[in-house]
Amino acid sequence: MVEVFFIGAHLFSENCSGSDGLQKGLMPSVSNAGAVFVTLYLGEGYIAAMRLAKFIGKQAASPSGLFGQFLMTRILNRVNVNMNRFALDRADLSASDYLLELGCGGGGLAKRALTKSDCGYVMGIDTSVASIKHCNRRLRRSVHAQRACFELAQAEQLPIADASYTCVISSSTVYFFTDLKQVLLECQRVLKSDGKMVLCFNDASWLQRQSFARQGFRSYEVVAIESLLESIGFENISTEQRQDALQGLIHCTIASRS
Ligand SMILES: C[S@@+](CC[C@H](N)C(=O)[O-])C[C@H]1O[C@@H](n2cnc3c(N)ncnc32)[C@H](O)[C@@H]1O
């Protein structure tokens, strides 16, 4: 789109310059007028697309307002369905598991963990009020049955006792953490011995090509995630990949707490 905009602008300036440029400039031909119209039309379209990408990027980083609570949360569940499945497949949960999800968004992963994976208990934390309201409403039966709980909290500072969870999952959230090392240290603290850490994330090169991700998303290479986990003391680190029709290559790194 940007290229078309510049080509249009270039054609217009070419047609209005040269030896008889003044005459052409003063009396633009029909083709010149068409080029101007197309250029302006595409330019407007480009600006609108950029505004939309910026809005979606901000909502993905933190769903907010009524749009966040009722629409973005549902969009996240649809868009991240394969990533969430991948994370849960690798987590391999059972009824004896206590799962903590960092950035529970629309609650898609939490719901699947409770229904399909038969996980014993799920706690979801998120920095977005809209997300927590949505999850509490969507999974109210599990919340009432004390099988689930959703709280407003930051992954960098978990309001959770030491060694209380058997698994921590972060699916499509690493890009938003202000300090990934601090988050992983917190996960290590709240995980029981042998507990599992699962991190699912987009390929860095795919993410860097997305206009919505220009809103402060931090992309990570697999080696960076793996070495960070290793430096903190996690063990049995391994990464697998899957191809997603919408999001391209997806990585899922798992590690266990010593
Ligand atoms: C792209 S959404 C992913 C949601 C969900 N995990 C999924 O896969 O659909 C990222 C979520 O992380 C939350 N988030 C961003 N920064 C966070 C942080 N520092 N701690 C906890 N949650 C955070 C956002 O509010 C948002 O709901």
The ligand as an SDF file (V2000), in Angstrom:
LIG
                    3D

 27 29  0  0  0  0  0  0  0  0999 V2000
   -2.3120  -11.2840   23.2500 C   0  0  0  0  0  0  0  0  0  0  0  0
   -3.1670  -11.4800   24.7530 S   0  0  0  0  0  0  0  0  0  0  0  0
   -3.1070  -13.2460   24.9300 C   0  0  0  0  0  0  0  0  0  0  0  0
   -4.2070  -13.7580   25.7950 C   0  0  0  0  0  0  0  0  0  0  0  0
   -4.2930  -15.2810   25.9470 C   0  0  0  0  0  0  0  0  0  0  0  0
   -3.1140  -15.8190   26.5980 N   0  0  0  0  0  0  0  0  0  0  0  0
   -4.5270  -15.9440   24.6260 C   0  0  0  0  0  0  0  0  0  0  0  0
   -3.6810  -16.7110   24.2070 O   0  0  0  0  0  0  0  0  0  0  0  0
   -5.5470  -15.6830   24.0080 O   0  0  0  0  0  0  0  0  0  0  0  0
   -2.0230  -10.9180   25.9830 C   0  0  0  0  0  0  0  0  0  0  0  0
   -2.6460  -10.7620   27.3410 C   0  0  0  0  0  0  0  0  0  0  0  0
   -1.5840  -10.5340   28.2890 O   0  0  0  0  0  0  0  0  0  0  0  0
   -1.9770   -9.5160   29.1880 C   0  0  0  0  0  0  0  0  0  0  0  0
   -0.7480   -8.9090   29.7430 N   0  0  0  0  0  0  0  0  0  0  0  0
    0.0650   -8.0050   29.1540 C   0  0  0  0  0  0  0  0  0  0  0  0
    1.0950   -7.7020   29.9640 N   0  0  0  0  0  0  0  0  0  0  0  0
    0.9380   -8.4530   31.0920 C   0  0  0  0  0  0  0  0  0  0  0  0
    1.6830   -8.5950   32.2970 C   0  0  0  0  0  0  0  0  0  0  0  0
    2.8040   -7.9070   32.5090 N   0  0  0  0  0  0  0  0  0  0  0  0
    1.2160   -9.4410   33.2340 N   0  0  0  0  0  0  0  0  0  0  0  0
    0.0850  -10.1500   33.0390 C   0  0  0  0  0  0  0  0  0  0  0  0
   -0.6630  -10.0580   31.9230 N   0  0  0  0  0  0  0  0  0  0  0  0
   -0.2430   -9.2290   30.9520 C   0  0  0  0  0  0  0  0  0  0  0  0
   -2.8330   -8.5820   28.3440 C   0  0  0  0  0  0  0  0  0  0  0  0
   -3.6730   -7.7790   29.1210 O   0  0  0  0  0  0  0  0  0  0  0  0
   -3.5800   -9.5570   27.4410 C   0  0  0  0  0  0  0  0  0  0  0  0
   -4.8040   -9.9660   27.9790 O   0  0  0  0  0  0  0  0  0  0  0  0
  1  2  1  0
  2  3  1  0
  2 10  1  0
  3  4  1  0
  4  5  1  0
  5  6  1  0
  5  7  1  0
  7  8  2  0
  7  9  1  0
 10 11  1  0
 11 12  1  0
 11 26  1  0
 12 13  1  0
 13 14  1  0
 13 24  1  0
 14 15  1  0
 14 23  1  0
 15 16  2  0
 16 17  1  0
 17 18  1  0
 17 23  2  0
 18 19  1  0
 18 20  2  0
 20 21  1  0
 21 22  2  0
 22 23  1  0
 24 25  1  0
 24 26  1  0
 26 27  1  0
M  CHG  2   2   1   9  -1
M  END
$$$$
